[in-house]
Amino acid sequence: MENDVVILTINDCPGMRVVRVIGAVYGTGVRSRNIVGNFLGGVRAFFGGKQAGYLKMIAQTRDDALEQLAEHARSLGANAVLGMRFDSGEFDTGQWQAMNEVTAYVAAGVVDGLL
């Protein structure tokens, strides 16, 4: 795609030169499992072990946040973000429903030297 945004967690990359800093960009994803998934996850948690349903939900939430981050950067004219970070949390809605939230954030810019 012509308007791809390179997302890196490192602060610099050999062969790339930042020619303009645009500013802060972010993307946030929020997801929850349905009531059955939450109940079954609670049963599994009681006995211990891997929580495959929650792992899938967290991965999807993270992907949502990255997609929104790239779109925000692209909308401002950026072609790259360097030093991207995640912040995540969970909150309880009080009705057998836990929500997972992931935010990706960074300063976006324009770089040259992209392959």
Buried (B, 14 or more C-beta within 10 A) or exposed (E): EEEEBBBBEEEEBEEBEBEEEBEEBBBBBBBBBEEEBBEBBEEBEEEEEEBEBBEEBBEBBBEBBBEBBBBBBBEBEBBBBBEBEEEBEEEEEEEEBBBBBBBBBBBBBBBEEEE
